[in-house]
Amino acid sequence: MAYADITFNDKNRIKRWLQKERLITALKTVENTEEMSVVCDFGAGNGELCKSLSFRFPNAKVICYEPDPSLMEEAKENLKDLNKVLFVSDVKALESGTVDLIFSLEVFEHLPPKETSDALQMINSLLAEKGKLVIGVPVETGMPALYKGMFRIFRRYGSFDATFKNVFLSLIGRPPKKRPTAEIVPGFSYYHEHLGFNWRNLLKTLQSKFENPSITFSPCSLPLLNWFMPEVYFVIKKL
């Protein structure tokens, strides 16, 4: 099944709306940013964010970085009418210190510790002086874990992320630590399911490697509702 079919084109109306809102929120986190020369979607999926970036930054080069071959094909098809997008499947092909703004949405919840460390090192290397990084990840603990878990149970009961036990553990903030892994390409492991991810652990990692990030929740950023929001965003400046 195509990535777009389980995200932006999902049959559930609410899920489709939330997928679009997370891109809107991501762009709003940098609304006051001065004009950029190079922007990058790091882990671009089907390229939907790159489409938005090409309009948000009309004079910038937009880099679509996606290591998964099948997702890259989706991205190329989705962006075939945009001639200023650079498609990259190997981040080593990019020059260090040249990217003004990097987005990485719905990526880090899939990365085991080694891949997380490697990705952050790559991103830090790519960022230009005073560059910015926007990371967006799902909230998979507390109340969001409950309503997301019930949705998944309704769709695919018995899967790792669709059992009452695992959903309950995530609800109380103790998600399963042992998560099923696969490989995108040989030597590149990832977690397929979101369940088991804890955004607070990622925050601690970011705080140890970057300047303390600002935090925004989506689709609503009112502090009293943060506990209920399904997505969280970190905006980080390069040290």
Secondary structure, DSSP 8 states (H G I E B T S, - for coil): --GGGGTTT-SSHHHHHHHHHHHHHHHHTTTT----SEEEEET-TTSHHHHHHHHHSTTSEEEEE---HHHHHHHHHHTTT-TTEEEES-GGGS-TT-EEEEEEES-GGG--HHHHHHHHHHHHHHEEEEEEEEEEEE--SSHHHHHHHHHHHHHHTTSTTS-HHHHHHHHTT---S---EEEEETTEEEESSSTT--HHHHHHHHHHHSS--EEEEES---GGGGGG-SEEEEEEE--
